[in-house]
Each structure stands twice: as structure tokens, then as C-alpha cells.
Amino acid sequence: MRLIPLLSAWLLCAGAVQAATTAPAPTTAGTRLDHILLWGRGIDQVTSIMAVKLGFQVRPGHDPGGVANRYIRFSDSSFIELLGITRPDPAFDPGMKQDQEALKGGPGSRTFGFRTSSLDTIHASLQALHYAVTPFFSGPDSAKPGWRLFAFDRAPLSSNTFFIDYAAGYAPDQFDPANADDYRLTREHPNGARELSSIWLVSGDADADRQQLEKMGFGHAVPVKLPQVGAKGYCIPVGPTALLALQPDGNGLAERVMAGGPRILGVSFGVVDLERARRWVERGYEGKLATYRGLSGESFLAPTQDDLGLSIEFHAMQAGRLPCAMATASRDR
């Protein structure tokens, strides 16, 4: 799947969009966080970090125009799309160029996607609220099952976003999506990661992101603090996942990251064996890592900011865990 050539031309600079208060909020049932776009210093560099240091299985992608992509896919159907420049004069589309300018050519992420089974309904609702939504795009081939998406001409959040839906059975990293064994094996990782549980946005105004998300149909925000990265803000449920709208809280990692502008600060993944994941990352980074009680339970933070331009949190999977439940319990104590 090549989302980038169509997506990034429409994922422009972040900026709040004023929505009409008389229009109904979108129906967001059946919506969850789908994936992030993560730029590395090069495609082999980011692949090596994700596989060797962090213990993910990385799947092949493509390399049109000098920008290569690869995939890390999870059992819950979410994924990470890795991106890297492979030649001195790549054929950037406008969105790619803006990403590279915002990241100053370094690693990091500033774009993520919602997956929804109500794509047409949400598109119409956001139009009624006067959001600057794009037309629909589809790929990779109209003769085959694929994907449809829409984005924004003016980003409503501090990081760029889009809404996407997939045809039944579509799997971009496999030649035969009907092969159940291949489907399963490509989603099993040495570090035990099985699910994307949350994406962390950081900006100078977490409440502005919270307000926009509420207008977009994502309410029930819970105030949170993340002392491990020096941030505070809100946890917003998105189906079985959570979107964190954060801002720096004192001196810490979030403040240092924000020196480069709003972006995705981190991503959380659920693992089947936390100690196995921690041992893998400790060996990769040659140092001990402490665990803490985070928003998703017992967790640890991989020291990936210098390598990837964002933090990766691993936490123990919990059956029946609800997004933002730990944040709600902490607030109510």
C-alpha cells in the first residue's frame, strides 16, 4: 500500500478549524486509531532500530521516487508505516516535503490515521461542521480490494490526521491476503507486541486539541499527567484505543521535543510478556530500564527519542482493558 503519495499532498500545516456549533457531531462508533507514519534518517536505519534494538518484525514495502516504506503490523490490525529517503534527490510530493521541513530532515512522526467503518458518515458530518475535508481517495488499484480515505486541507489538530477504511481481506504487506498462516506470522513479534493502544500528541495547547477532538465526535476526555516524559493533558478514548493530547509540564522530554514543534511524542504498545520486551530493549540499548505504573498499567519507556524522534512505551496487556480507564481511576482517587 502506498498511502504517502496521495495522503501527504493533503496533510498540510497544523491549524485549528472553526466548526459550526449548530451541526451535529460526527458518529464515531466503529472508529479506532490505525497507524502512524514514522520517518527515519534512512529506511535501513529505521528498520534496524525497530528490528534489532526493539524487537519488531519489519515487513517489506516499496520504493517509488526515492522514498521507501516498510511495515510493522500487529494482531489488532493496527500498524506502523516506516519511511526513509533512498536517494539524494527524491521525488517529494508537497506533503512529504512539508514533513521533512517540519522534522528538519530528522527522524520522527507528525501524521497518524483513524480507521473507521463509517467513513462516508464522518466525512459528511465534518463537512457540515465546516471542516476543510478533502475528497475521497482510493488505492492501490480499483480492480482489487484496497483502501479509501479522506484527509484535511487544514489540519484540525496539532499533528496531521486522516480517516481511512479498508476493503475486507486487504493486507498491503502480503502477496496472498487469503493465506491465514502468513497473516498470523507477519503479526507476531519477538518482543511480544500485539496491539497499538495509544498515540501521544504534543503541542503548546493540549486543550485546543481536546476541543477539536470533541467537535469531531471524540469526547469523554480525562485529565492526565505523564511524569515520565514531563507532560500533562488529556486521554481521549477512540474505540479500543486512546489518543493523548499533551503539552509540556515543566522541564522534561516533552519540553525538549516541543522545541522542534508539535508532533507525535510517543506511541504505546501492549505486549504479552512485559519482562521479555524489557529484556529485549535493555539488550538493544545496553542499559537497565525501570518500569512504572502508566495509563495502561505496568509499563516501561524505550529510550528511542534520539534514534526515532519519538518515544515508544511498552505495557503489559490486560484482558478487557478500557482506554483511559487508568486515567479515570487516578483522577477519581
N, C-alpha and C positions, 0 to 999 in steps of 0.2 A: 504493500500500500504506500502510495506517495501522497501523504496529506500536505506536505510542505508547499509544493508549487502553487496549489490553489488556496491553501489556508493563509500563508504568510503575506500574500499580497493584500489581504483584507484585515489582517490583525495589526492595527496601527497603534499610534502612541496612546498611552492610557489617558483617560479623562472621563469625568463623571458626565452622564447624560441626564438631563432633567426630564422626568416622566410625568405624564398627566395623572393626577390623583383620582380622577373620576373613572378611569378604565380599570377593569378587573385585573387582579394579579394573575400571572400565568399558572396553569395547572402543572405542577412539577412532579406529580406522582409517577413512579417508574423512572426517576432520574437518579443518576449517581455520578461520582467522579470517574472519569475514564482513563485519562493518561496525561502525562506531561511531555513536552519537547525539551530535551536536555542537550545543549551544545557542549562538546568537549574541545580541547585545544587541537585535537585531531581525532579521527574516527578510531584509529588503533589505540591511541592513548586512553580515550574514554572507555573503550572496550576492555582494555587491560585492567583498568582500575575496577570496573564493575565486576569482572570475572575473577581476577587474581586476588585483589585486596578485599573485595566484599562478598564474593561467592555467589554471584548471579550467573545464570546461563544466558548467554547472548546469542540471538538468532540472526541469520544473515538478512540483509536488506538490498538496497540498490545504490547506484552512484551516477545519477544523471547530472551533467553540468558541473561536476566538481564538488558537489555536496552529497556525501554518503549518509545513509541511515542504517541503523540496526535496531533490533527489538529485544526487550526483556518482557516476557508475558507471564501472567500469574493465573492461578487456578480460579480466581474470582472474575476472570475475563478482562481485568484492567491490564495496563502495560506502560512501559517507558519507551519512548522513541528516542534513540541516541542519534546525534547529528555531528558531523565533522567535515571540515574542508579538506579536500584531497588534491588540490592543485593550486598554483599561485594565483590564477585569475579565474575564480569560479563564476559561474553564471548565476548570480544572485537575482532573485526576484525582489520587489520592493520590501516585502515583509522580512525576508532573510537579511537584507541589508540593514533594516531597522533593528532587528535582533542583534546583529553583530555590532552596530554602533552603540546600542544601549549597553551591551555587555563589554564594550571596548575590546572586542576580539578575544575575550577570555571565555572561560567556561561558565556555565550557568543556565538558568531557565527563566523565561518570562511569559510562557504560554502554556495553558492547560485546557482540557476539554471536559465538558459534561456529556455523558451518554444518556439518551432518553428514548423511550418508546412513544413519546408524544411530541415528536419533532414539529409537525405541522401546527398543532395547537399552541405550542410555546412560541413558535415564530409569529403566528397571528396575534397572540396576546402581547408580545413585546412590541410589535408594530403599533398596536392600539395604545400602548403606553409611550409611544413616540421614541422608542429606542432605534438607533440607526443600524438596523439589521441588514445584512446582505441578502441577495437572492440565494437559493439553494445551489449547492454544487454536489456532484456525484462522481464516483470513480470506483475502481480504476478503469472499468470497461463496461459500457452499457449492456453488453451482451452477456455479462457474468454477474453473479451476486456481488455486491460491493457495499459502499457506504454513501450516505447523504449527510450534508452538514450545512449549517449557516454560521456566520461569524458576525462581527460588528465593524462598521466603518469608523466608529468612535468607541473605544473600549469603555464600558461602564465601570470596570473595576481597575484597581491599580496595576494588575497584570492582565495580559490579553487572554481572552477565552473564546470558546466556540461551543456549539451544541452539535452532536453527531449521533447518527443511528446506523446500525449495520444490518445487512441482509442476513437471514438465517444461514448459519454454516460458514459465514465469511471469516477467513483467518489469513491475514496478509503475509505471515512468515512461513506458510506451508504450501507445497505444491498440490497436496491432496487433503483438503479440509475434512473429507469424509473418513480419513484414517484415524480412528479413535485412539489407537496406541500412540501414534505420533502426536496427536493433540495433547494427550496426557503428559507424555515425556517432555515436551517442549515447555511445560509449565511447572516442572519440578526443578528446584534449585538446590545446589549443595548447601547453601546457608539456611535452607528450610523456609524461605519466604513463600507465602501463599496468597497474600492479599494486600492491596493498597487500601489503607484505612483513612489517611488524611493527607491533604496538601496544605502547606502553610504559606500564606501570602504575607509579605511585609511591606508597609508603606509608612508615610508620615502621619496618616489619619485612618486608624482602624475603623472608627465609627462611620466614616464615609463609605467604606467597603460594605460594612454591615447594613447600612441604609439601602445601598443599591441592591444588595442581595435580597433584602426583604421585599423591595419593589419587584424584583424578578421572580418572587414566589418562594424564596428560601428564608423562612422566618425561624422563630424559636431559638434565637441566638443566646448563648450562655457566656457571661464574662469569664475569662480565663487569664492565668499568668503562667508563663513558661520560664522559670528562673534559670533553667539550664542553658537558655540562649539569650536571656535578658530581654524578654518581650512580654507584652500584655495585649489583650484584645478580646476576641470573641470566637467561640466554637459554634459553627452553624451546621446542623445536620443536612446532609444531601443523600437521601435514601439510606443505604447501609454505610455510607462514608461520611466524612466530616471535612469541611473547609474552614481553616483557621484564618481569620482576618486579624493581623497583628501589627503592632508598632513597637519601636524600641522602648524599653523600660529601664532607664539607667544605662550604665556602661556595660556593654556585653557584646555578644556575637551579632545580635540583631542590629545594633547601632553601627557596627563596623560594616556589615553587609549593606545597610542603607546608605552608606557613603557612596555607593555605586548606583543608587537609585532604586525605586520599587521593583520587586521581582519575587520569584518563588524562593522563600527562605529555606524550606525543607519539605520532606516527604516522609510519611510513616508507613511501615510495612509490618504486617503480622507474620510471625514465624511459628512453626510447630515446636521448636526447641530453642528457647532463648539462649541457653548456655552454649549450644552448638554454634549459633550465629555469632555470639560474642567471641567465642574462641577463634572462629574463622577471621573475624575483623581484627582481633588483637594480634594474630599472626601476620595479617596483611599490613598492619600499621606498626608492628613491633612495639607494642606498649599495652599496659593494662587499661581497661575501660570500666568505669563504675556504672552500676545500674541505679535507677531512680524510679519513683512512683510517678508516672506520667499520666496524661489524659487517657491513655489506652491501657493503663495498668503498668506492670513491671516492664521497664524499657532500658535501653542504652542508646547513646548517640555516637554514631561513627564519625571520626574526625575528617570529614570529606570536604570541608569548605575550600581549602587550598587546591585540591585536586579537581573538584566538580563544580565549585561555585554555589553549592547548596548543601544543606545537612541532610543526612539520612538517619532516621530513627527506626530502630527495630523494637518490637514489643511482642510479648507472649500473646498468642491468640487465645480468645476466651469465647466459648460457645454462648450464643445468644447475646453477645455484647452489643449494646446500642450506641450509636455515635453520640459523643458529648455526654455520655452517662456519667463518667468520672468527673467531668467538669461540673455537672449539675449537683452531684453528691458533695463535692468540695464546697460549692457555693452555699449549699443548704446546711452545712455543718455550723 
